[in-house]
Amino acid sequence: MKFCSSCGSSVIQKIPQGDNRLRYVCESCDEIHYQNPRVIAGILPIYEDKILLCRRSIEPRVGYWTLPAGFLENGESTLEGAMRECVEESLANVVNPQLYAIFDIPQIHQVYIFYRANLQTPVFGPTSESSEVALFAEADIPWGELAFPMVEVTLDHFLEDRKTGHFEVIREDIRRPWTSKHNPPKS
Amino acid sequence: MKFCSSCGSSVIQKIPQGDNRLRYVCESCDEIHYQNPRVIAGILPIYEDKILLCRRSIEPRVGYWTLPAGFLENGESTLEGAMRECVEESLANVVNPQLYAIFDIPQIHQVYIFYRANLQTPVFGPTSESSEVALFAEADIPWGELAFPMVEVTLDHFLEDRKTGHFEVIREDIRRPWTSKHNPPKS
């Protein structure tokens, strides 16, 4: 940030009175420009014993598989955002959504909020954001080609919880460096 | 937003290519300025059979009672933010935090994330943000003087859950107009 979005003057970084953090401040109009983490809302879509994943056709991580998720927009709830992203990335309309996971990724200023939900029928397909959309049984999950740590963590929890049928809401920090359980770094 | 924070030129509102929402866009440097909901992280602090509340000394809702909570900062997790806000607003250090509630308030672009947690000792006090900090037994909760709907909703759930000792994570939308259960509008 170099310029004030309210008045167009140059901004400086300083700690405002009564605050304890550096902020971008406009010395012309006194506006303080706060910068805060963003929320990413998504769905873990289930059909029978399979999980729906999307192969990304946009950066970052083009070609890798992910769960449908994206930035929450102003004016929508996390559930509405998650359902919207699921349609935008996979064309899948899901039902019976249940809050399932919150992941904090403080290094990149992101909070993920995931709902698990069901496809009533196996209707889905590629979109402008996904080159391929497919259902995976546990044995077929492409562990080596997942786009982000949160995908692996969510799938691991779900496959474990499914054994007991008890799905407690997950709350975890995902901090870097992060090590995959399925693809540990080669020594 | 009137000016581009990157280059200082005037911004316009338009739907960028590949998007479906109006965004602030700089036609000089092509930057798209997204605006997204903010996260508010907070604590439901418990000591024995009592709940800690803070009387606000800052706008909005000066003089009304609230749970310690505030905007999540870049670089911290929701749990870290909640613990920080609890100290900043009440001087209370809590232990054993458990995810307890997510409230979506889409009209004002906010997502609240609350943890319930315990005070080991009844150590707390007023701060620059709270003129008074106090523990309330159920019978003494100032229902008519709560600052925000989310405070009433959180307290109602907690008092109900406490009867059974089973605290499932709450996920609710709080939409306006909102009607208090304890202080219905006078007819």
Interface residues (C-beta under 8 A of the other chain):
Chain A: M1 K2 F3 C4 S5 S6 C7 G8 S10 V11 G18 R21 H33 Y34 Q35 N36 P37 R38 V39 F71 L72 E73 N74 G75 E76 S77 T78 L79 E80 L99 I102 D104 P106 Q107 H109 V111 I113 S128 V169 R171 D173
Chain B: M1 K2 F3 C4 S5 S6 C7 G8 S10 V11 G18 R21 H33 Y34 Q35 N36 P37 R38 V39 F71 L72 E73 N74 G75 E76 S77 T78 L79 E80 L99 I102 D104 P106 Q107 H109 V111 I113 S128 V169 R171 D173
